[in-house]
Amino acid sequence: MDYEKLADLILPEIDKTIEDYEAIYPKRELKEGAVVTRFAPSPTGFLHIGGLFSALISERTAHQSGGKFILRIEDTDKKREVENGIEKILEGLCEFGIKIDEGVVAEDEEIGNYGPYTQSKRGAIYGAFAKELVKKGLAYPCFCTEEEIAGIRQNQESQKLLPGYYGEFAKCRNLSYEQIEENVKKGMPFVLRLKSPGNAERKVSFKDGIRGKIEMPENIVDVVILKSDKIPTYHFAHVVDDYLMGTTYVIRGDEWISSVPIHLQLFYCLGLKPPKYAHIAPIMKEDGGGKRKISKRKDPEAAVSFYTEEGFPVDGVMEYLLNLANYNFEDFKRANKNAHWTEFKLEMSKMSNSGGLFDMVKLNDICKNVIASMTKEKVYEKAVEWAKMFDEELYGLLTRDKAYSTEMFGFDRNPEKPRKDIAKWSQVRESFSYMFDEIKQNGFEYPENIDKADMKVIAQKYKEIYDENDDKDSWFNKFKDLAVQIGFAREVKEYKANPENYKGHVGDISSVIRVAVTGRMKSPDLHGVLKTLGKEKVLKRIDEFIESL
């Protein structure tokens, strides 16, 4: 067989060689220890939380080594591609602070010297590498129809053999040049297959960055590398792309472990050095007493857009993902309370082989801590940012009086023991509704331990002593004086010592005023609430409370 002649017969349009592309894309000059990683999603749907998890690990691995992080779009499956798929991926990565050094940065925009970074634009490049394999006698055209391939599979299943196109089942492997030429002249469609040099008796081993040494049987299947439309399969495209783009570490989901023998074989057949591999376990979820992968179809939290729409703070989500990635992240945060998550040194050796378990309670706790650590100005900024997109009415209320709303977010925001009442921006409406007449709840949560007659007296007398200019000590002393006047204990400890001598204690007095003004039994610092609401609104609400009694 004249393989040079065969290559020109089946790929006549390819006029460049691997050497030509190596000149266009020279080896990267990297400092010692620097890593080049990539995230290579398909625009076939929304960005999955598992995708963000993978992108985060790839981005951290690259940037903490002083290397590069690439975004490559693998859009060769045009049948499954969705409208605005690339835009959705970019929005998700950008929203959660994943910094792209090279690759696709907009629907029609790329940055970097190793592009195109969109696979559908790299057809001639794949053709050159495929043609090289044909010239080496390591690839051949296969003219088998879908029906013939299905028949081969059925035959293998009936004999309980390894499925695939290999050995005696590889009908087109040994066609002569004349047979191939005749089929091509007839216009018969064909795929290009790797002529696998694998041996079922041999093993291939590699060191996985997360799982350590993995040993598997060599690939013996003549896998498709170019489909009939000359579009490459994932197996072939990623080998070509990662080589030319200088990827040093391929970090991806563990569903690809079984394909590593194919990928390593392709690198070796092309005479190329393969990158290192690390395979991430999926994010799991408890379901019916067992565990399963978090699902696009079953779980709303599978979509990255869910976290944006709910208003989880970006830093909270990323800290949660790092917590899933490395068990020592919590120790890092305890020792470095004010450190940003990008300061944490991610280590693949500390990643789980079985997959982290998604825990919404844990996510909420982390996000509460993140919001509690913010200044009132930052909370205002982020709440307004979210409301502008998802709650028009709340946006209008928050921006009507910036100083008022900012002060509202300052309640109990002291650094020693900050209030942790919200985990996401969508909770602002309910948590602070009492600050706005337009969304304040109707009715009152009356204290059960105080009768209505006493509540009415407390409210009426408080109106007489209320002074919006009182500092916190003076303000609370007035509560104590009022308590004594109407038969309540001045101090809580006095009441606990002799409860039969009092109707209640000073805390009950403040509870009544809290309910009168906010409608609820629990709220942040009451002195701050009253001061921010202002005298006119406070007295009006107390009157409404008295009327309700």
C-alpha positions as CSV (number, residue, x, y, z in Angstrom):
1,M,0.0,0.0,0.0
2,D,1.3,3.4,-1.0
3,Y,0.1,5.3,2.1
4,E,1.2,8.7,0.8
5,K,-1.0,8.1,-2.3
6,L,-3.9,6.9,-0.1
7,A,-3.6,10.0,2.1
8,D,-3.9,12.3,-1.0
9,L,-6.8,10.2,-2.3
10,I,-9.0,10.5,0.8
11,L,-7.9,13.9,2.1
12,P,-7.0,15.9,-1.1
13,E,-8.0,19.2,0.3
14,I,-5.4,19.1,3.1
15,D,-2.2,20.8,2.0
16,K,-0.5,21.6,5.3
17,T,1.5,19.2,7.5
18,I,1.9,18.8,11.3
19,E,5.2,20.6,10.9
20,D,3.5,23.6,9.3
21,Y,1.1,23.9,12.3
22,E,4.0,23.4,14.8
23,A,5.6,26.5,13.2
24,I,2.4,28.5,13.5
25,Y,1.9,27.3,17.2
26,P,5.4,27.1,18.7
27,K,6.0,25.5,22.1
28,R,5.1,27.8,25.0
29,E,7.9,29.4,27.0
30,L,6.8,28.6,30.6
31,K,8.6,29.3,33.8
32,E,9.5,26.2,35.8
33,G,6.4,24.6,37.4
34,A,3.9,26.6,35.4
35,V,0.9,24.6,34.3
36,V,-1.4,25.2,31.2
37,T,-5.0,23.9,31.7
38,R,-8.2,24.2,29.7
39,F,-11.9,24.0,30.2
40,A,-13.5,22.7,27.1
41,P,-17.4,22.6,27.3
42,S,-19.8,21.9,24.6
43,P,-22.5,24.6,23.9
44,T,-25.3,22.0,24.3
45,G,-27.1,23.5,27.3
46,F,-26.7,25.5,30.4
47,L,-23.5,25.6,32.4
48,H,-23.7,22.8,34.9
49,I,-22.4,23.2,38.5
50,G,-20.1,20.3,37.8
51,G,-18.8,22.3,34.9
52,L,-18.1,25.3,37.1
53,F,-16.4,22.9,39.6
54,S,-14.2,21.5,36.9
55,A,-13.4,25.0,35.5
56,L,-12.6,26.2,39.0
57,I,-10.1,23.4,39.6
58,S,-8.5,23.9,36.2
59,E,-8.3,27.7,36.7
60,R,-6.8,27.4,40.2
61,T,-4.3,24.8,39.1
62,A,-3.1,27.0,36.3
63,H,-3.0,30.4,38.0
64,Q,-1.5,29.3,41.3
65,S,1.4,27.8,39.3
66,G,1.8,31.0,37.3
67,G,0.5,29.3,34.2
68,K,-2.4,29.8,31.7
69,F,-6.0,28.9,31.7
70,I,-7.7,28.4,28.3
71,L,-11.4,28.3,27.4
72,R,-11.9,26.1,24.4
73,I,-15.4,25.5,22.9
74,E,-16.0,21.9,21.6
75,D,-18.8,22.6,19.2
76,T,-18.4,19.7,16.8
77,D,-21.8,18.1,17.8
78,K,-24.0,20.6,15.9
79,K,-27.1,18.5,16.4
80,R,-27.1,19.0,20.1
81,E,-26.0,22.7,20.1
82,V,-28.4,25.1,21.6
83,E,-29.0,28.8,20.8
84,N,-26.8,31.2,22.8
85,G,-25.0,28.1,24.2
86,I,-21.5,29.8,24.2
87,E,-23.0,33.0,25.7
88,K,-24.5,31.0,28.6
89,I,-21.2,29.3,29.3
90,L,-19.3,32.6,29.3
91,E,-21.9,34.3,31.5
92,G,-21.6,31.6,34.1
93,L,-17.8,31.6,34.2
94,C,-17.6,35.4,34.3
95,E,-20.3,35.7,37.0
96,F,-18.3,33.4,39.3
97,G,-14.9,35.0,38.8
98,I,-13.2,32.4,36.5
99,K,-10.5,34.4,34.7
100,I,-9.8,33.3,31.2
101,D,-6.3,34.0,29.9
102,E,-6.8,32.6,26.4
103,G,-9.7,31.3,24.3
104,V,-13.3,32.3,23.6
105,V,-14.3,35.5,25.5
106,A,-17.5,36.3,23.5
107,E,-19.7,34.7,20.9
108,D,-17.5,35.9,18.1
109,E,-14.3,37.0,19.9
110,E,-11.2,35.1,21.0
111,I,-7.9,36.1,22.6
112,G,-4.6,34.3,22.5
113,N,-2.0,33.1,20.0
114,Y,-3.0,29.4,19.8
115,G,-6.5,29.8,18.2
116,P,-8.9,29.3,16.8
117,Y,-10.2,28.1,20.2
118,T,-13.5,26.9,18.7
119,Q,-13.3,23.4,17.3
120,S,-15.6,24.0,14.3
121,K,-13.1,26.5,13.0
122,R,-10.1,24.1,13.2
123,G,-11.2,21.6,10.5
124,A,-8.0,21.9,8.4
125,I,-5.8,21.4,11.4
126,Y,-7.5,18.1,12.3
127,G,-7.2,17.1,8.7
128,A,-3.4,17.6,8.7
129,F,-3.0,15.4,11.8
130,A,-5.4,12.7,10.4
131,K,-3.5,12.8,7.1
132,E,-0.3,12.1,8.9
133,L,-1.8,9.0,10.5
134,V,-2.9,7.8,7.1
135,K,0.7,8.4,5.7
136,K,2.0,6.3,8.6
137,G,-0.4,3.5,7.8
138,L,-2.1,4.1,11.2
139,A,-5.5,5.3,9.8
140,Y,-7.8,4.1,7.1
141,P,-11.2,4.9,5.5
142,C,-14.2,2.8,6.7
143,F,-17.2,2.5,4.3
144,C,-19.4,0.5,6.6
145,T,-23.0,1.7,6.8
146,E,-24.8,2.3,10.1
147,E,-26.7,-1.0,9.5
148,E,-23.5,-2.9,9.1
149,I,-22.1,-1.4,12.3
150,A,-25.3,-2.3,14.2
151,G,-25.0,-5.9,12.9
152,I,-21.5,-6.1,14.1
153,R,-22.6,-4.9,17.5
154,Q,-25.4,-7.4,17.7
155,N,-23.1,-10.2,16.8
156,Q,-20.6,-9.2,19.5
157,E,-23.4,-8.9,22.1
158,S,-24.6,-12.4,21.3
159,Q,-21.1,-13.8,21.8
160,K,-20.5,-11.6,24.8
161,L,-17.4,-10.0,23.2
162,L,-15.9,-6.6,23.6
163,P,-18.0,-4.2,21.5
164,G,-16.3,-2.2,18.8
165,Y,-14.7,-2.3,15.4
166,Y,-11.6,-4.4,15.7
167,G,-9.9,-7.6,14.6
168,E,-12.2,-9.9,12.5
169,F,-15.0,-7.3,12.8
170,A,-12.9,-4.5,11.2
171,K,-14.2,-5.2,7.7
172,C,-12.5,-2.2,6.0
173,R,-9.1,-2.5,7.8
174,N,-7.4,-4.4,5.0
175,L,-9.0,-3.0,1.9
176,S,-6.6,-2.6,-1.0
177,Y,-5.8,0.8,-2.5
178,E,-7.9,-0.2,-5.6
179,Q,-11.0,-1.1,-3.5
180,I,-10.7,2.2,-1.6
181,E,-10.2,4.2,-4.8
182,E,-13.2,2.6,-6.4
183,N,-15.4,3.4,-3.4
184,V,-14.2,7.0,-3.3
185,K,-14.9,7.4,-7.0
186,K,-18.4,6.1,-6.4
187,G,-18.9,8.8,-3.8
188,M,-19.4,6.3,-1.0
189,P,-19.3,8.1,2.4
190,F,-16.6,7.0,4.8
191,V,-15.3,7.7,8.2
192,L,-11.6,7.7,9.1
193,R,-10.5,5.1,11.7
194,L,-7.4,4.7,13.7
195,K,-5.6,1.4,12.9
196,S,-5.0,0.5,16.5
197,P,-1.7,-1.1,17.3
198,G,-3.1,-2.2,20.6
199,N,-2.8,-5.7,22.1
200,A,-5.5,-7.0,24.4
201,E,-2.8,-8.8,26.4
202,R,-0.9,-5.7,27.2
203,K,-1.7,-3.0,29.8
204,V,-1.3,0.8,29.7
205,S,-0.7,2.7,32.9
206,F,-0.7,6.4,33.7
207,K,-0.5,8.5,36.9
208,D,-3.7,10.4,37.5
209,G,-3.2,13.6,39.4
210,I,-6.1,12.8,41.7
211,R,-6.3,9.0,41.8
212,G,-2.6,8.0,41.5
213,K,-1.5,5.1,39.3
214,I,-4.2,3.6,37.0
215,E,-3.6,0.5,34.9
216,M,-6.0,-0.5,32.1
217,P,-6.0,-2.8,29.1
218,E,-4.6,-1.3,25.9
219,N,-7.1,0.0,23.3
220,I,-7.6,-2.5,20.5
221,V,-10.6,-0.8,18.9
222,D,-10.2,1.0,15.6
223,V,-12.0,4.1,16.8
224,V,-13.3,6.8,14.5
225,I,-11.1,9.9,14.4
226,L,-12.9,11.8,11.6
227,K,-16.6,11.4,10.9
228,S,-18.0,11.3,7.4
229,D,-18.3,15.1,7.3
230,K,-14.6,15.3,8.3
231,I,-15.6,16.6,11.7
232,P,-13.3,15.0,14.4
233,T,-14.5,12.9,17.3
234,Y,-13.8,14.2,20.8
235,H,-11.1,11.5,21.1
236,F,-9.1,12.9,18.2
237,A,-9.9,16.6,18.5
238,H,-8.7,16.9,22.1
239,V,-5.4,15.2,21.3
240,V,-4.7,17.7,18.5
241,D,-5.9,20.7,20.4
242,D,-4.1,20.0,23.7
243,Y,-0.9,19.3,21.8
244,L,-0.9,22.5,19.7
245,M,-2.3,24.7,22.5
246,G,0.4,23.4,24.9
247,T,-1.9,22.0,27.5
248,T,0.2,20.4,30.2
249,Y,-2.6,19.2,32.4
250,V,-6.0,17.8,31.3
251,I,-8.5,18.1,34.2
252,R,-11.9,16.6,33.4
253,G,-14.7,14.5,34.7
254,D,-14.1,10.9,35.7
255,E,-16.4,9.6,33.0
256,W,-13.4,10.0,30.7
257,I,-11.1,7.6,32.6
258,S,-12.2,4.7,30.4
259,S,-11.1,6.6,27.3
260,V,-7.6,7.4,28.4
261,P,-6.1,4.3,26.7
262,I,-7.5,5.6,23.4
263,H,-6.2,9.1,24.0
264,L,-2.7,7.9,25.0
265,Q,-2.6,5.7,22.0
266,L,-3.5,8.6,19.7
267,F,-0.7,10.7,21.2
268,Y,1.8,7.8,20.7
269,C,0.7,7.1,17.2
270,L,1.2,10.7,16.3
271,G,4.6,10.7,18.0
272,L,3.5,13.4,20.5
273,K,4.1,13.7,24.2
274,P,0.8,13.4,26.1
275,P,-0.2,15.8,28.9
276,K,-0.8,14.8,32.4
277,Y,-4.4,13.8,33.3
278,A,-6.5,14.3,36.4
279,H,-10.1,13.0,36.6
280,I,-12.6,14.7,38.9
281,A,-15.3,12.8,40.7
282,P,-18.8,14.2,40.1
283,I,-20.8,16.2,42.7
284,M,-23.2,13.8,44.3
285,K,-26.6,14.2,45.9
286,E,-28.5,12.1,48.5
287,D,-31.6,10.6,47.1
288,G,-33.8,7.9,48.7
289,G,-31.2,6.8,51.1
290,G,-28.5,6.5,48.4
291,K,-26.3,8.8,46.3
292,R,-26.5,9.8,42.7
293,K,-24.9,12.4,40.4
294,I,-26.5,15.8,40.6
295,S,-28.8,15.8,37.6
296,K,-29.6,18.4,34.9
297,R,-33.1,17.1,34.6
298,K,-34.0,16.5,38.3
299,D,-32.2,19.2,40.2
300,P,-32.6,23.0,39.7
301,E,-29.3,23.5,41.6
302,A,-27.5,21.7,38.8
303,A,-27.6,24.8,36.7
304,V,-25.1,27.6,37.5
305,S,-27.9,30.1,36.7
306,F,-29.8,28.8,39.7
307,Y,-27.2,30.4,42.1
308,T,-27.3,33.7,40.2
309,E,-31.2,33.8,40.2
310,E,-31.4,32.9,43.9
311,G,-28.7,35.5,44.7
312,F,-26.1,33.4,46.4
313,P,-23.0,35.6,46.8
314,V,-20.3,34.6,44.3
315,D,-17.6,34.2,46.9
316,G,-19.9,32.0,49.0
317,V,-20.5,29.6,46.0
318,M,-16.8,29.5,45.2
319,E,-15.8,28.8,48.8
320,Y,-18.4,26.0,48.9
321,L,-16.9,24.4,45.8
322,L,-13.4,24.7,47.2
323,N,-14.7,23.1,50.4
324,L,-16.0,20.2,48.2
325,A,-12.7,20.0,46.3
326,N,-10.2,20.0,49.3
327,Y,-11.0,18.8,52.8
328,N,-8.6,21.3,54.3
329,F,-10.3,24.4,52.9
330,E,-12.3,24.9,56.2
331,D,-9.1,24.8,58.2
332,F,-7.7,27.5,55.9
333,K,-10.7,29.7,56.4
334,R,-10.6,29.3,60.1
335,A,-7.0,30.3,60.2
336,N,-7.4,33.1,57.6
337,K,-10.9,34.6,58.2
338,N,-10.4,37.6,55.9
339,A,-8.6,35.7,53.1
340,H,-10.2,35.6,49.7
341,W,-10.8,32.1,48.3
342,T,-8.2,32.8,45.5
343,E,-5.5,32.8,48.2
344,F,-6.1,29.1,49.0
345,K,-3.6,26.6,47.6
346,L,-5.7,23.9,45.9
347,E,-4.0,20.5,46.0
348,M,-5.2,17.6,43.7
349,S,-3.8,15.1,46.2
350,K,-6.4,16.3,48.7
351,M,-9.4,15.7,46.3
352,S,-11.8,12.9,46.9
353,N,-12.1,9.9,44.5
354,S,-15.7,9.4,45.4
355,G,-17.2,12.8,44.8
356,G,-18.3,15.5,47.2
357,L,-21.9,15.4,48.5
358,F,-23.9,18.5,47.7
359,D,-25.3,20.1,50.9
360,M,-27.6,23.1,50.6
361,V,-27.5,23.7,54.3
362,K,-23.7,23.9,54.2
363,L,-23.9,26.3,51.2
364,N,-26.3,28.5,53.1
365,D,-24.1,28.6,56.1
366,I,-21.0,29.5,54.1
367,C,-22.9,32.2,52.2
368,K,-24.3,33.7,55.5
369,N,-20.7,34.0,56.8
370,V,-19.6,35.7,53.5
371,I,-22.5,38.2,53.6
372,A,-21.9,38.8,57.4
373,S,-18.3,39.8,56.6
374,M,-19.3,42.5,54.2
375,T,-19.7,46.2,55.0
376,K,-23.2,47.7,54.9
377,E,-22.1,49.5,51.7
378,K,-21.1,46.3,50.0
379,V,-24.3,44.5,51.0
380,Y,-26.3,47.4,49.6
381,E,-24.3,47.3,46.3
382,K,-24.8,43.6,45.9
383,A,-28.4,43.5,46.9
384,V,-29.2,46.3,44.5
385,E,-27.2,44.6,41.7
386,W,-29.3,41.4,42.2
387,A,-32.7,43.2,42.6
388,K,-32.1,45.2,39.4
389,M,-32.1,41.9,37.5
390,F,-34.6,39.8,39.4
391,D,-36.9,42.0,41.6
392,E,-37.9,45.3,40.0
393,E,-40.1,46.4,43.0
394,L,-37.3,45.8,45.5
395,Y,-34.8,47.5,43.3
396,G,-37.0,50.6,43.3
397,L,-37.4,50.6,47.1
398,L,-33.7,50.1,47.8
399,T,-32.6,52.8,45.4
400,R,-35.3,55.4,46.4
401,D,-33.2,56.4,49.4
402,K,-29.7,55.0,49.2
403,A,-28.7,56.3,52.7
404,Y,-31.8,54.8,54.3
405,S,-31.3,51.4,52.7
406,T,-27.5,51.3,53.4
407,E,-28.2,52.1,57.1
408,M,-30.7,49.3,57.1
409,F,-28.1,46.8,56.0
410,G,-25.9,48.1,58.9
411,F,-28.1,46.7,61.6
412,D,-26.0,44.4,63.9
413,R,-23.1,44.4,61.5
414,N,-20.4,44.6,64.1
415,P,-17.2,42.7,63.4
416,E,-17.2,40.8,66.7
417,K,-20.5,39.1,66.3
418,P,-22.3,40.1,63.1
419,R,-25.8,39.1,62.4
420,K,-26.2,36.2,60.0
421,D,-29.7,36.5,58.8
422,I,-29.4,36.2,55.0
423,A,-27.6,33.6,52.8
424,K,-28.7,35.1,49.5
425,W,-29.9,38.3,48.0
426,S,-33.4,36.9,47.3
427,Q,-33.9,36.8,51.1
428,V,-33.5,40.6,51.4
429,R,-37.2,41.3,50.5
430,E,-38.6,39.1,53.3
431,S,-35.8,39.8,55.8
432,F,-36.2,43.6,55.6
433,S,-39.8,44.0,54.4
434,Y,-40.7,45.8,57.7
435,M,-38.5,48.7,56.6
436,F,-40.7,49.5,53.7
437,D,-44.5,50.2,54.0
438,E,-45.1,48.9,50.5
439,I,-44.0,45.3,51.3
440,K,-44.4,45.2,55.1
441,Q,-46.4,42.2,56.2
442,N,-49.9,42.7,57.3
443,G,-50.9,41.9,60.9
444,F,-48.7,41.4,64.0
445,E,-47.0,38.5,65.7
446,Y,-48.4,39.2,69.2
447,P,-46.3,38.0,72.1
448,E,-48.2,35.0,73.7
449,N,-47.0,35.8,77.3
450,I,-48.5,39.3,77.4
451,D,-52.2,40.1,77.4
452,K,-53.6,42.7,75.0
453,A,-54.5,45.2,77.6
454,D,-50.9,45.3,78.8
455,M,-49.6,45.6,75.2
456,K,-51.9,48.5,74.7
457,V,-50.6,50.3,77.8
458,I,-47.0,49.6,76.9
459,A,-47.5,51.0,73.4
460,Q,-49.4,54.1,74.6
461,K,-46.9,55.0,77.3
462,Y,-43.9,54.4,75.0
463,K,-45.3,57.0,72.6
464,E,-45.0,59.5,75.5
465,I,-41.4,58.8,76.3
466,Y,-40.0,58.0,72.8
467,D,-37.3,60.4,71.6
468,E,-35.6,59.6,68.3
469,N,-32.4,61.4,69.5
470,D,-31.8,59.1,72.5
471,D,-28.5,57.2,72.4
472,K,-28.8,53.4,72.9
473,D,-28.2,53.5,76.7
474,S,-30.7,56.3,77.3
475,W,-33.2,54.6,75.1
476,F,-33.0,51.3,76.9
477,N,-33.1,52.9,80.3
478,K,-36.5,54.4,79.4
479,F,-37.7,50.8,78.7
480,K,-36.5,49.8,82.2
481,D,-38.3,52.8,83.8
482,L,-41.5,52.0,81.9
483,A,-41.3,48.4,83.0
484,V,-41.3,49.4,86.7
485,Q,-44.2,51.8,86.1
486,I,-46.5,49.1,84.9
487,G,-45.6,46.1,87.0
488,F,-42.8,44.5,85.0
489,A,-39.3,43.7,86.3
490,R,-36.6,46.2,85.5
491,E,-34.1,43.4,84.9
492,V,-34.6,40.0,83.4
493,K,-32.7,38.4,86.3
494,E,-35.1,40.0,88.8
495,Y,-38.0,38.4,87.0
496,K,-36.4,35.0,86.9
497,A,-35.7,35.2,90.7
498,N,-39.3,36.0,91.5
499,P,-41.6,35.6,88.5
500,E,-44.7,35.6,90.7
501,N,-44.0,39.3,91.6
502,Y,-44.1,40.6,88.0
503,K,-46.2,40.6,84.8
504,G,-43.0,40.2,82.9
505,H,-39.7,41.8,82.4
506,V,-38.0,44.6,80.5
507,G,-37.4,42.3,77.5
508,D,-41.2,41.9,77.1
509,I,-41.5,45.7,77.0
510,S,-39.1,45.9,74.1
511,S,-40.8,42.9,72.4
512,V,-44.1,44.7,72.3
513,I,-42.5,47.8,70.7
514,R,-40.6,45.5,68.3
515,V,-43.9,43.9,67.2
516,A,-45.6,47.3,67.0
517,V,-43.0,48.7,64.7
518,T,-41.9,45.7,62.6
519,G,-44.9,43.4,62.9
520,R,-42.6,40.5,64.0
521,M,-41.1,39.1,67.2
522,K,-37.6,39.0,65.8
523,S,-35.6,41.7,64.1
524,P,-32.1,43.2,64.2
525,D,-31.1,45.8,66.8
526,L,-34.4,47.6,67.7
527,H,-32.7,50.9,68.5
528,G,-31.2,51.0,65.0
529,V,-34.5,50.0,63.4
530,L,-36.3,52.8,65.2
531,K,-33.7,55.4,64.4
532,T,-33.5,54.5,60.7
533,L,-37.3,54.4,60.3
534,G,-37.7,57.9,61.8
535,K,-40.1,59.4,64.3
536,E,-43.0,59.9,62.0
537,K,-43.1,56.3,60.7
538,V,-42.5,54.8,64.2
539,L,-45.4,56.7,65.9
540,K,-47.7,56.0,62.9
541,R,-46.9,52.2,63.2
542,I,-47.4,52.3,67.0
543,D,-50.9,53.9,66.5
544,E,-51.7,51.2,63.9
545,F,-50.7,48.5,66.5
546,I,-52.8,50.1,69.2
547,E,-55.8,50.2,66.8
548,S,-55.3,46.5,66.0
549,L,-55.6,45.6,69.7
